[in-house]
Amino acid sequence: MKWDSPSSVGCDEPFAEGRRLGLIVHHTDAEREYAYDRDTSFGRLDKALDAAAMNKWTVVDMKNDWKRIFAFE
């Protein structure tokens, strides 16, 4: 996974002007989809979660923040 934002890479280009939304979708719902975290054997989020905290990105928790994941639910 690759992530960055103008503030996290020290960008001073014109496109960096204005407000931006940094967002990580934290897959925590193993019953409805997949769950992975910092120490799972696949899909590790350790670096992404650290970057989110450092850059003040929003972290969305699928299990706790989303009522519905798929349209058929």
N, CA, C and O atoms as a MOPAC input file, in Angstrom:
PM7 MOZYME 1SCF
protein

 N      0.83900 1    -1.16000 1     0.00000 1
 C      0.00000 1     0.00000 1     0.00000 1
 C      0.89300 1     1.23600 1     0.00000 1
 O      1.89800 1     1.28600 1     0.70900 1
 N      0.52500 1     2.21600 1    -0.78800 1
 C      1.24900 1     3.48400 1    -0.84700 1
 C      0.33100 1     4.57800 1    -0.36000 1
 O     -0.83300 1     4.64200 1    -0.75500 1
 N      0.83700 1     5.42500 1     0.48200 1
 C      0.04800 1     6.55700 1     0.94100 1
 C      0.95500 1     7.75800 1     1.11100 1
 O      2.13300 1     7.63300 1     1.44600 1
 N      0.39100 1     8.89400 1     0.87500 1
 C      1.08500 1    10.13200 1     1.18100 1
 C      0.08000 1    11.27300 1     1.09500 1
 O     -1.03200 1    11.11500 1     0.59200 1
 N      0.49000 1    12.38400 1     1.58400 1
 C     -0.28000 1    13.60900 1     1.46600 1
 C      0.72600 1    14.72500 1     1.31800 1
 O      1.88500 1    14.54800 1     1.69200 1
 N      0.33000 1    15.86900 1     0.78800 1
 C      1.31000 1    16.94300 1     0.62700 1
 C      2.06500 1    17.27100 1     1.91000 1
 O      3.26500 1    17.54400 1     1.86500 1
 N      1.38200 1    17.24800 1     3.04800 1
 C      2.06100 1    17.58100 1     4.29600 1
 C      3.03300 1    16.50100 1     4.74200 1
 O      4.04400 1    16.80100 1     5.37600 1
 N      2.73200 1    15.23000 1     4.41200 1
 C      3.59800 1    14.15200 1     4.88100 1
 C      4.86600 1    14.01400 1     4.05100 1
 O      5.83700 1    13.40700 1     4.50400 1
 N      4.87200 1    14.56700 1     2.84500 1
 C      6.05900 1    14.45600 1     2.00400 1
 C      6.76600 1    15.78900 1     1.83400 1
 O      7.68400 1    15.90200 1     1.02100 1
 N      6.35000 1    16.81100 1     2.59700 1
 C      7.00500 1    18.10900 1     2.54500 1
 C      6.80800 1    18.83200 1     1.22500 1
 O      7.68700 1    19.57400 1     0.78600 1
 N      5.68200 1    18.62600 1     0.59900 1
 C      5.41000 1    19.19400 1    -0.71500 1
 C      5.03700 1    20.67000 1    -0.60700 1
 O      4.21100 1    21.04700 1     0.22400 1
 N      5.64000 1    21.48900 1    -1.43700 1
 C      5.24600 1    22.89300 1    -1.46900 1
 C      4.77900 1    23.29300 1    -2.86300 1
 O      4.76600 1    24.47600 1    -3.20300 1
 N      4.39900 1    22.31500 1    -3.66000 1
 C      3.87600 1    22.57800 1    -4.99500 1
 C      2.51200 1    23.25100 1    -4.90400 1
 O      1.85300 1    23.14500 1    -3.86900 1
 N      2.06800 1    23.93900 1    -5.95300 1
 C      0.76400 1    24.62600 1    -5.92000 1
 C     -0.41600 1    23.71700 1    -5.59200 1
 O     -1.37000 1    24.16800 1    -4.95800 1
 N     -0.38000 1    22.44800 1    -6.00700 1
 C     -1.51100 1    21.56400 1    -5.72500 1
 C     -1.64200 1    21.25300 1    -4.23900 1
 O     -2.66600 1    20.72300 1    -3.80600 1
 N     -0.62300 1    21.57400 1    -3.46100 1
 C     -0.67500 1    21.31300 1    -2.02200 1
 C     -1.45800 1    22.39100 1    -1.27400 1
 O     -1.71300 1    22.25300 1    -0.07800 1
 N     -1.83600 1    23.44900 1    -1.96000 1
 C     -2.59600 1    24.52200 1    -1.33700 1
 C     -3.99200 1    24.02700 1    -0.97200 1
 O     -4.54600 1    23.17500 1    -1.66600 1
 N     -4.55700 1    24.54400 1     0.09300 1
 C     -5.93400 1    24.21400 1     0.44500 1
 C     -6.03300 1    23.03100 1     1.39000 1
 O     -5.02800 1    22.45300 1     1.80400 1
 N     -7.24800 1    22.69200 1     1.71500 1
 C     -7.51100 1    21.62000 1     2.67700 1
 C     -7.52200 1    20.27100 1     1.98600 1
 O     -7.91300 1    20.15300 1     0.82500 1
 N     -7.09000 1    19.26300 1     2.70900 1
 C     -7.04700 1    17.89400 1     2.19700 1
 C     -7.60600 1    16.96600 1     3.26500 1
 O     -7.61300 1    17.29600 1     4.45100 1
 N     -8.06800 1    15.81800 1     2.83600 1
 C     -8.54000 1    14.79200 1     3.76000 1
 C     -7.62200 1    13.58800 1     3.65000 1
 O     -7.49300 1    12.99600 1     2.57900 1
 N     -6.98300 1    13.22400 1     4.75600 1
 C     -6.20200 1    12.00300 1     4.82100 1
 C     -7.04000 1    10.97200 1     5.55300 1
 O     -7.51000 1    11.23700 1     6.66000 1
 N     -7.24000 1     9.79400 1     4.95500 1
 C     -8.14500 1     8.80300 1     5.52600 1
 C     -7.58500 1     7.39500 1     5.35900 1
 O     -7.12200 1     7.02800 1     4.27900 1
 N     -7.62800 1     6.62300 1     6.41600 1
 C     -7.25900 1     5.20700 1     6.38000 1
 C     -8.51200 1     4.41900 1     6.75700 1
 O     -9.15200 1     4.71200 1     7.76700 1
 N     -8.86200 1     3.41800 1     5.94600 1
 C     -9.96400 1     2.52400 1     6.29600 1
 C     -9.34200 1     1.32700 1     7.01100 1
 O     -8.61900 1     0.53100 1     6.41100 1
 N     -9.63600 1     1.21900 1     8.29600 1
 C     -9.10100 1     0.14200 1     9.12600 1
 C    -10.06900 1    -1.03500 1     9.07300 1
 O    -11.16500 1    -0.97200 1     9.63000 1
 N     -9.67000 1    -2.08400 1     8.41600 1
 C    -10.51700 1    -3.26900 1     8.22600 1
 C    -10.52300 1    -4.08900 1     9.51600 1
 O     -9.59100 1    -4.84700 1     9.78400 1
 N    -11.57500 1    -3.92900 1    10.30200 1
 C    -11.65800 1    -4.57700 1    11.61900 1
 C    -12.82400 1    -5.53500 1    11.74600 1
 O    -13.05600 1    -6.07200 1    12.82900 1
 N    -13.57000 1    -5.76600 1    10.66900 1
 C    -14.79500 1    -6.56000 1    10.74800 1
 C    -14.62800 1    -7.90300 1    10.05000 1
 O    -14.95800 1    -8.04300 1     8.87300 1
 N    -14.11800 1    -8.88200 1    10.77300 1
 C    -13.86400 1   -10.20800 1    10.20400 1
 C    -15.14200 1   -10.95400 1     9.84800 1
 O    -15.11600 1   -11.84800 1     9.00300 1
 N    -16.24800 1   -10.60700 1    10.47100 1
 C    -17.51200 1   -11.29000 1    10.17500 1
 C    -18.08300 1   -10.86500 1     8.82900 1
 O    -18.61300 1   -11.70100 1     8.09700 1
 N    -17.98800 1    -9.60900 1     8.49400 1
 C    -18.58000 1    -9.12300 1     7.25100 1
 C    -17.57800 1    -8.95200 1     6.11900 1
 O    -17.97900 1    -8.86900 1     4.95900 1
 N    -16.30900 1    -8.89700 1     6.41800 1
 C    -15.30200 1    -8.68500 1     5.39100 1
 C    -14.01000 1    -9.34900 1     5.84200 1
 O    -13.99700 1   -10.56000 1     6.06500 1
 N    -12.94600 1    -8.61100 1     5.98200 1
 C    -11.67300 1    -9.10500 1     6.50700 1
 C    -11.26300 1    -8.21900 1     7.67000 1
 O    -11.68600 1    -7.06700 1     7.77100 1
 N    -10.44600 1    -8.76500 1     8.53200 1
 C     -9.88800 1    -7.95100 1     9.61500 1
 C     -8.37300 1    -8.07400 1     9.56100 1
 O     -7.82600 1    -9.17700 1     9.55800 1
 N     -7.71500 1    -6.94700 1     9.52000 1
 C     -6.25800 1    -6.94400 1     9.64200 1
 C     -5.82400 1    -5.70200 1    10.38400 1
 O     -6.49700 1    -4.67100 1    10.37400 1
 N     -4.67400 1    -5.83100 1    11.03200 1
 C     -4.22000 1    -4.79500 1    11.95200 1
 C     -2.69800 1    -4.71000 1    11.89700 1
 O     -2.09300 1    -5.08200 1    10.89200 1
 N     -2.08600 1    -4.23100 1    12.95500 1
 C     -0.63900 1    -4.06400 1    13.00700 1
 C      0.13800 1    -5.38000 1    12.91600 1
 O      1.21800 1    -5.42600 1    12.32800 1
 N     -0.40800 1    -6.43300 1    13.49200 1
 C      0.37100 1    -7.67300 1    13.59700 1
 C     -0.27000 1    -8.88300 1    12.92100 1
 O      0.06300 1   -10.01600 1    13.26700 1
 N     -1.17200 1    -8.67700 1    11.97500 1
 C     -1.75100 1    -9.81000 1    11.25700 1
 C     -0.75100 1   -10.33700 1    10.23200 1
 O      0.18700 1    -9.64000 1     9.84700 1
 N     -0.96500 1   -11.57100 1     9.79800 1
 C     -0.02400 1   -12.18900 1     8.86400 1
 C     -0.16200 1   -11.64200 1     7.44700 1
 O      0.71300 1   -11.86700 1     6.61200 1
 N     -1.25300 1   -10.92500 1     7.16800 1
 C     -1.43300 1   -10.29800 1     5.85600 1
 C     -2.03900 1    -8.90600 1     6.07200 1
 O     -2.68700 1    -8.65900 1     7.08900 1
 N     -1.83300 1    -8.02500 1     5.13900 1
 C     -2.43800 1    -6.70900 1     5.19800 1
 C     -2.05000 1    -5.87100 1     6.40200 1
 O     -2.89200 1    -5.16700 1     6.95900 1
 N     -0.81800 1    -5.93100 1     6.80500 1
 C     -0.38000 1    -5.18100 1     7.99500 1
 C     -0.59300 1    -3.67700 1     7.82800 1
 O     -0.32700 1    -3.10200 1     6.77300 1
 N     -1.07300 1    -3.07400 1     8.88300 1
 C     -1.33000 1    -1.64000 1     8.87000 1
 C     -0.42200 1    -0.86700 1     9.82300 1
 O     -0.70900 1     0.28900 1    10.13300 1
 N      0.64800 1    -1.46600 1    10.28700 1
 C      1.48100 1    -0.79100 1    11.27700 1
 C      2.01900 1     0.54900 1    10.77700 1
 O      1.89700 1     1.55600 1    11.47400 1
 N      2.60200 1     0.57900 1     9.60400 1
 C      3.15700 1     1.83100 1     9.08100 1
 C      2.05400 1     2.82800 1     8.74300 1
 O      2.20400 1     4.02600 1     8.98200 1
 N      0.95400 1     2.34000 1     8.19200 1
 C     -0.15400 1     3.23400 1     7.82300 1
 C     -0.78100 1     3.86900 1     9.06000 1
 O     -1.08100 1     5.06300 1     9.05200 1
 N     -0.98200 1     3.09400 1    10.11800 1
 C     -1.56900 1     3.64500 1    11.33500 1
 C     -0.61600 1     4.62700 1    12.01400 1
 O     -1.05900 1     5.62900 1    12.57500 1
 N      0.67900 1     4.35100 1    11.96700 1
 C      1.65200 1     5.29600 1    12.50500 1
 C      1.64000 1     6.59600 1    11.70100 1
 O      1.68200 1     7.68700 1    12.27100 1
 N      1.58100 1     6.47300 1    10.36800 1
 C      1.54200 1     7.66300 1     9.51300 1
 C      0.26600 1     8.46200 1     9.75500 1
 O      0.29400 1     9.69300 1     9.74900 1
 N     -0.85200 1     7.77200 1     9.96700 1
 C     -2.12100 1     8.44700 1    10.23300 1
 C     -2.03600 1     9.27000 1    11.51000 1
 O     -2.49300 1    10.41200 1    11.54600 1
 N     -1.46100 1     8.70400 1    12.54200 1
 C     -1.32600 1     9.43000 1    13.80700 1
 C     -0.39600 1    10.63100 1    13.64700 1
 O     -0.68500 1    11.71900 1    14.14600 1
 N      0.70200 1    10.43100 1    12.96100 1
 C      1.68900 1    11.49100 1    12.79500 1
 C      1.14900 1    12.64100 1    11.93600 1
 O      1.45400 1    13.80600 1    12.19500 1
 N      0.34700 1    12.31400 1    10.91400 1
 C     -0.14800 1    13.32000 1     9.97400 1
 C     -1.57600 1    13.77700 1    10.26500 1
 O     -2.16100 1    14.54700 1     9.50400 1
 N     -2.12500 1    13.28800 1    11.37900 1
 C     -3.48400 1    13.65200 1    11.79400 1
 C     -4.53400 1    13.27700 1    10.76200 1
 O     -5.47300 1    14.03300 1    10.51400 1
 N     -4.36600 1    12.07800 1    10.15100 1
 C     -5.35300 1    11.56100 1     9.22000 1
 C     -6.48300 1    10.92300 1    10.01300 1
 O     -6.30100 1    10.53300 1    11.16700 1
 N     -7.62900 1    10.82100 1     9.40100 1
 C     -8.77600 1    10.15200 1     9.99700 1
 C     -8.63500 1     8.64800 1     9.79700 1
 O     -8.31100 1     8.19700 1     8.69800 1
 N     -8.87500 1     7.87100 1    10.84500 1
 C     -8.87600 1     6.40800 1    10.73900 1
 C    -10.31300 1     5.94200 1    10.95700 1
 O    -10.89200 1     6.15800 1    12.02200 1
 N    -10.88200 1     5.29800 1     9.93400 1
 C    -12.25400 1     4.80100 1    10.00200 1
 C    -12.20500 1     3.32600 1    10.36500 1
 O    -11.54000 1     2.54200 1     9.68800 1
 N    -12.89500 1     2.94800 1    11.41300 1
 C    -12.96100 1     1.57100 1    11.89300 1
 C    -14.20700 1     0.91600 1    11.28700 1
 O    -15.33000 1     1.29000 1    11.62500 1
 N    -14.01200 1    -0.05900 1    10.39500 1
 C    -15.14700 1    -0.65800 1     9.68400 1
 C    -16.17900 1    -1.26600 1    10.62000 1
 O    -17.37900 1    -1.08900 1    10.41400 1
 N    -15.73400 1    -1.97400 1    11.63500 1
 C    -16.67300 1    -2.65800 1    12.52600 1
 C    -17.48500 1    -1.67000 1    13.36200 1
 O    -18.69100 1    -1.84800 1    13.53800 1
 N    -16.83500 1    -0.64400 1    13.87000 1
 C    -17.50800 1     0.28400 1    14.77400 1
 C    -18.11300 1     1.50600 1    14.09800 1
 O    -19.05600 1     2.09500 1    14.62600 1
 N    -17.59100 1     1.89800 1    12.94200 1
 C    -18.04100 1     3.13200 1    12.30000 1
 C    -19.00900 1     2.92000 1    11.13900 1
 O    -19.71500 1     3.85200 1    10.75500 1
 N    -19.05700 1     1.70900 1    10.56900 1
 C    -19.92000 1     1.47200 1     9.41600 1
 C    -21.06600 1     0.54400 1     9.81500 1
 O    -20.84300 1    -0.55700 1    10.31800 1
 N    -22.26400 1     0.99500 1     9.58800 1
 C    -23.43000 1     0.15600 1     9.84600 1
 C    -23.54400 1    -0.92800 1     8.78100 1
 O    -23.90100 1    -2.06700 1     9.08200 1
 N    -23.24100 1    -0.57500 1     7.54700 1
 C    -23.37100 1    -1.50000 1     6.41900 1
 C    -22.10600 1    -1.42500 1     5.57700 1
 O    -21.60600 1    -0.33400 1     5.30100 1
 N    -21.58700 1    -2.57600 1     5.16800 1
 C    -20.40400 1    -2.62900 1     4.33300 1
 C    -20.77900 1    -2.91600 1     2.88900 1
 O    -20.28100 1    -2.26100 1     1.97400 1
 N    -21.66400 1    -3.90000 1     2.67900 1
 C    -22.09400 1    -4.27500 1     1.34400 1
 C    -23.55700 1    -3.90700 1     1.14000 1
 O    -24.33100 1    -3.87800 1     2.09600 1
 N    -23.94200 1    -3.62400 1    -0.11300 1
 C    -25.31100 1    -3.20400 1    -0.42100 1
 C    -26.35600 1    -4.24400 1    -0.04500 1
 O    -27.48900 1    -3.88600 1     0.27600 1
 N    -25.99800 1    -5.52400 1    -0.08000 1
 C    -26.98100 1    -6.57700 1     0.20400 1
 C    -27.24300 1    -6.77700 1     1.70400 1
 O    -28.10000 1    -7.58000 1     2.07300 1
 N    -26.52900 1    -6.07000 1     2.55700 1
 C    -26.72000 1    -6.22600 1     3.99800 1
 C    -27.97500 1    -5.50900 1     4.45800 1
 O    -28.29900 1    -5.53100 1     5.64600 1

